[in-house]
Amino acid sequence: MIFQRLSGRALGFGELRRSMQGVTAKVLRQQLRQLESGGLVERRGPPKLGLRVLYQLTPHGRTLDPVFESLWAWGVAHLSLLEAEQRNRKNPGS
């Protein structure tokens, strides 16, 4: 989810959190730190607390774009298959 949100532009922590319903600030902070330590996300902005910090994908993080696009396409295709199977179960003779 973080990659999807950051693929278009850099976002602040609050913007990211609001766009990811159900994700706590603690979990989001932990995930961003892990992605940062892996060189996939970078934190830009002043080091002082309370000032606006932006998160963005690094060039290395962007190399994952084709992977996520493939996963998205796979999910869409399989969702269609699951929906068709459910329709067939509800209407077996159709």
GUMIVEX-898251 format. One line per 8 residues: number of its first residue (from 1); for each residue x, y, z of C-alpha. Coordinates in Angstrom, 1 decimal. Example, Ala and Ser with C-alpha at 12.3 -4.5 7.8 and 13.67 -1.06 7.14 Angstrom:
! GUMIVEX-898251
1	12.3,-4.5,7.8; 13.7,-1.1,7.1
***
This chain:
! GUMIVEX-898251
1	0.0,0.0,0.0; 2.8,2.4,0.8; 4.4,1.8,-2.6; 1.1,2.5,-4.4; 0.6,5.8,-2.5; 4.2,7.0,-3.1; 4.3,5.9,-6.8; 2.8,9.2,-7.9
9	4.4,11.7,-5.7; 6.1,12.4,-2.4; 3.7,12.5,0.6; 3.8,13.7,4.2; 3.3,11.2,7.0; -0.2,12.6,7.7; -1.3,12.3,4.1; 0.0,8.7,3.9
17	-1.8,7.8,7.1; -5.1,9.3,6.0; -5.0,7.5,2.7; -4.5,4.1,4.4; -7.5,3.5,6.6; -7.0,1.0,9.4; -3.3,1.5,9.6; -2.1,2.9,12.9
25	0.6,5.6,13.0; 2.9,3.2,14.9; 2.7,0.5,12.2; 3.1,3.1,9.4; 6.1,4.6,11.1; 7.7,1.1,11.5; 7.0,0.2,7.9; 8.5,3.5,6.6
33	11.6,3.0,8.7; 12.1,-0.5,7.4; 11.6,0.7,3.8; 14.0,3.5,4.5; 16.7,1.2,5.9; 16.3,-1.0,2.8; 16.9,2.0,0.5; 13.4,1.8,-1.0
41	12.0,5.0,0.5; 13.7,8.2,1.5; 12.6,10.8,4.0; 13.1,14.4,2.9; 12.9,17.5,5.0; 14.3,19.2,8.0; 15.6,17.0,10.8; 13.7,19.0,13.5
49	10.6,17.5,14.9; 7.3,19.0,13.9; 8.4,20.3,10.6; 7.1,18.9,7.3; 8.8,15.7,6.2; 8.0,14.1,2.9; 8.5,10.4,2.0; 9.2,9.3,-1.6
57	10.4,6.3,-3.4; 14.1,6.1,-4.2; 15.3,5.2,-7.7; 16.0,1.7,-6.2; 12.4,1.6,-4.9; 11.1,2.5,-8.3; 12.7,-0.6,-9.8; 9.8,-2.5,-8.1
65	7.2,-0.7,-10.2; 7.0,-3.5,-12.8; 6.6,-6.1,-10.1; 3.7,-4.3,-8.5; 2.1,-3.7,-11.9; 2.3,-7.4,-12.6; 0.8,-8.2,-9.2; -2.0,-5.8,-9.9
73	-2.8,-7.3,-13.2; -2.7,-10.8,-11.7; -5.1,-9.7,-9.0; -7.5,-8.1,-11.4; -7.5,-11.3,-13.6; -8.0,-13.6,-10.6; -10.7,-11.4,-9.1; -12.6,-11.8,-12.4
81	-12.2,-15.6,-12.2; -13.5,-15.7,-8.6; -16.5,-13.6,-9.5; -17.3,-15.8,-12.4; -17.0,-18.9,-10.2; -19.3,-17.4,-7.6; -21.9,-16.5,-10.3; -21.7,-20.1,-11.6
89	-22.3,-21.5,-8.1; -25.4,-19.3,-7.6; -26.8,-20.1,-11.0; -25.5,-23.6,-11.9; -27.6,-24.2,-15.0; -26.9,-20.8,-16.7
***
